[in-house]
């Protein structure tokens, strides 16, 4: 019970850290972000890069999706470039997953310490709001560490290991579990990091890990739909388009998971690193391939 409570509190800390970063960044760069996104309407490559850049700033594709959804709901950005920005955001969060696999434990207390100093001393200034964002970044890094740590005792339980050992053949079931992981942890990034940890400890096979990663991406699309439930119709179309793009990616890649797993397993890299690299390149290839179809998806939504 205590382990589950620790996991839930770590997820809550991740959500809160994301909220703080988004608030701080929006108060400092809100007008600039609006200008960047509005200027991205004319060219899809610029919209794609804007999605990567904004996600790097706010540390979450969910936060970028919320931001873009609010812009579309207010008729500040049209649907087509918004969908391209979301595709860029998916690549951005995959890149962040790779960065966060490095040992950044020392960064969390550093961000929090300097963030608190700047925020309390210069609360109403630009530096104070950047301090707020720094606190949020520190909390996000801390929360991701806590989620992985809290999940470890759960995954080592005998009953859970039996459950994971049964995930050896049904790619649809494995992907569905990955989606549930992303929804429970409120972050596809956290779900991917947990999956990489499970692979490194030998709890799950490499093929199952790939299916979980694919499902985690789908789960982030479902999270976007949940978050957009209170928005107007225009805002909901952004989340729907994002979900459909992720669903199409799942349909195309899942039948070839065995081939991909066999090919990647031959590379001289440990399984944990391979899971992260697969996450990055899967999103990169999927999103770049789907950018030309943003107009068609917008009309469909």
Protein Blocks (a to p, Z undefined) as FASTA:
>chain_A
ZZmmmmmmmmmmmmmmmmmmmmmmmmmmmmmmmmmmmmmmmpmklmmmmmmmmmmmnopa
klmmmmmmmmmmnopacfklmmmmmmmmmmmmmmmmmmmmpccklmmmmmmmmmmmmmmm
mmmbmklmmmmmmmmmmmmmmmmmmmmmmmmmmmmpmklmmmmmmmmmbmmlmmmmmmmm
mmmnopaklmmmmmmmmmmnomacfklmmmmmmmmmmmmmmmmmmmmmmmcfklmmmmmm
mmmmmmmmmmmmmmmmmmmmmmmmmpccdfklmmmmmmmmmmmmmmmmmmmmmmmmmmmZ
Z
